[in-house]
Amino acid sequence: MFKDETGRRKVFDLQSPHQMLEKLRWEAGLIHSMLADDRKVIFAAFNAVATAWHLTEWVLDAWDQLQPQPFSRVQYRADVVRRCSDLEICRQISVG
């Protein structure tokens, strides 16, 4: 069902906000394990900030599945950034 004509899988296998959080932890560990002068650390950092911001979207999607009551996605994002201002930078990097 999620395969192309050659049989390759065409889906991303992460399925929950918890798994995205584990991915973020792994990416943060990767950054810390790299040498400060390793130029590839910027790629690891970019992946981590994109994951951090997109984790908020995964939480929204999970919430939608659990709660039948609608709420303001705009207010949610504003509240997330208010609680963790670094996420505004993550948002700008990952979607800007």
C-alpha positions in Angstrom: 0.0 0.0 0.0 2.8 2.5 0.9 5.3 1.2 -1.7 6.3 2.6 -5.1 6.3 0.5 -8.3 9.8 -0.9 -7.4 8.6 -2.1 -4.0 10.3 0.6 -2.0 8.5 1.9 1.1 7.2 5.4 0.6 6.3 6.2 4.2 8.0 7.7 7.2 7.8 5.2 10.0 7.7 7.5 13.0 4.2 7.2 14.3 3.9 9.3 17.5 5.1 12.5 19.3 7.0 10.2 21.6 9.0 8.7 18.8 9.7 12.3 17.5 10.9 13.2 20.9 13.3 10.2 20.9 14.5 11.3 17.5 15.2 14.8 18.9 17.1 13.3 21.8 19.1 11.2 19.4 19.9 14.3 17.2 20.9 16.3 20.3 23.3 13.5 21.3 24.7 13.4 17.8 25.4 17.2 18.0 27.1 16.8 21.4 29.2 13.9 20.2 30.6 15.7 17.2 33.8 17.7 17.4 33.3 21.4 17.6 35.4 21.9 14.5 33.4 19.2 12.5 31.7 21.2 9.8 29.0 18.6 9.5 27.6 19.6 12.9 25.6 22.3 11.2 23.6 19.6 9.3 23.0 17.8 12.6 21.9 21.1 14.2 19.6 21.9 11.4 17.9 18.5 11.6 17.5 18.9 15.4 15.8 22.3 15.2 13.5 21.1 12.4 12.6 18.1 14.5 12.0 20.3 17.6 9.6 22.5 15.7 7.8 19.7 13.9 7.4 17.8 17.2 4.9 20.5 18.1 2.9 19.6 14.9 3.0 16.0 15.8 1.5 16.8 19.2 -1.2 18.8 17.4 -2.0 15.8 15.2 -2.1 13.4 18.1 -4.3 15.8 20.1 -6.7 16.0 17.1 -7.0 12.2 17.2 -7.7 12.1 21.0 -9.9 15.1 21.5 -13.1 15.7 19.5 -13.2 19.3 20.7 -11.6 21.7 18.3 -9.2 24.3 19.7 -7.1 27.1 18.3 -4.0 25.8 16.6 -2.7 29.4 16.4 -3.1 29.8 20.2 -1.4 26.4 20.8 1.6 27.4 18.8 1.8 30.8 20.5 1.6 29.1 23.9 4.3 26.6 22.9 6.6 29.5 21.9 5.8 31.4 25.0 6.8 28.5 27.2 9.9 27.8 25.2 11.1 30.8 23.3 13.8 28.8 21.5 11.1 27.1 19.5 10.5 30.4 17.7 14.0 30.2 16.3 13.4 26.5 15.4 10.2 27.5 13.6 11.9 30.2 11.6 14.7 27.8 10.6 12.5 24.9 9.7 9.7 26.6 7.9 11.3 30.0 6.9 
